[in-house]
Amino acid sequence: MKVTEIEVLDTDLSGRDGMQSWRIVLARVHTDEGITGLGEAAMAYGTGAPAVGPMILSLGERFVLGADPFHTDSIWETMLRRSLWAEAGGSVIFAAMSAIETALWDIKGRALGQPVHRLLGSATPAPLRCYASQLDLGWGENGRSLGSAEQYLDVATRVRAAGYDCVKVNPIKSDEEGKRATGRHGLFTPKQRDFIRKRMEAVREGLGSGADIIVELNSMTSTAAALQVAELVQDLGVIFIEEPTHPTSDHAHLKMSRRSPVPLATGERLYTRWGFLPYLEAGAVDMIQPDVCITGGIGEAYRIAHLAHTFDVGVQAHVCGSPLATAIALQFEASIPNFVIHEHHAMALRPANRELFEEELQPTAGKFEVPTKPGFGMTLRREAEAAMSKVSVKLSDK
């Protein structure tokens, strides 16, 4: 079997269903045996998505066309070493590598009639515990950023009633009107600290007892400000603070971890085992959150998870993309020994996102069944594909 064509499928859903910025970029790899695979680049939000499509095509044309799709590690190593720039790092190049590599795993699973987690040597686990992620963006089909403490109380109450026993919330991103807040890198004033505390108390009240909270700071804060938040929430059943400071500074995280009364998590903006190693060696993080679709793909995420296992650190995949990204994360999490909890993002509820694929991937009462269809088991809807822009590179007949 060999790769004969690599397609990039791109759809911009920004502005729909409360998704301010949402652009999905997929890679579809074709083979000479008629088996195709789908992968995703984890750049749905922010402003990087337009750059990743051309990168997929460039890497694919030079290093993947004509290769055997079963040789995922060899292809990945070739892209890493021979591209020159990948060894220096960069989210765009690794998102592209991830999209290609995950598509190859999808092909392997489909060819062998097995889900990816079984190809990685793992039995299908019991349903995975998951948390409702980013309550501050609103929870439901039409999201809106929350403002008042009363809104935080309402959404936490609804999510708990749906069966979740863990949530994630950012109490500093928006102001009292729900608009994007600024000036979060300096110290919080007494008034700001009081408002943060009221929001978090409302979340705890809505959840009641017997549920955990993860606090998200999105790297908006300096170490000093993040410590202020940690001290404010330490008595509210917070199990982790995510991205408390600069996302690529192991030194800042180490400084934070030495003083924080709450465990720390990070990793969605890191890539490869080399990116995670300094945090693990320094003891600067208590849980890592690699995104399979940007950290290098299934194989590299698997290596990162086992690296973390040697440091006694758990793993929760970062998941914020299309339903395919959810499927990929579930297969990865089902295959590792140090899985902690699955992220079910608010964006996974938006109809425009859910309607991209035929399969409906939603948890039941806060737990996720791991799919057992071949590969990642996802089928792109014809209507969704028809609305996507597509460009490809093909293997020459010469």
Secondary structure as UniProt FT lines:
FT   STRAND          3..12
FT   TURN            14..15
FT   TURN            17..18
FT   STRAND          23..31
FT   TURN            32..33
FT   STRAND          36..41
FT   HELIX           49..59
FT   HELIX           60..64
FT   TURN            65..66
FT   TURN            69..70
FT   HELIX           72..82
FT   HELIX           86..88
FT   HELIX           91..112
FT   HELIX           116..119
FT   TURN            120..121
FT   STRAND          128..133
FT   HELIX           135..137
FT   HELIX           149..161
FT   TURN            162..163
FT   STRAND          166..169
FT   TURN            176..177
FT   HELIX           190..207
FT   STRAND          212..216
FT   TURN            218..219
FT   HELIX           223..233
FT   TURN            234..235
FT   STRAND          238..242
FT   TURN            247..248
FT   HELIX           250..259
FT   STRAND          264..266
FT   TURN            268..269
FT   HELIX           272..282
FT   STRAND          287..288
FT   HELIX           292..295
FT   HELIX           298..310
FT   TURN            311..312
FT   STRAND          314..315
FT   HELIX           323..333
FT   TURN            334..335
FT   TURN            337..338
FT   STRAND          342..345
FT   HELIX           346..349
FT   HELIX           351..354
FT   TURN            355..356
FT   TURN            365..366
FT   STRAND          367..368
FT   HELIX           382..386
FT   STRAND          389..394
//
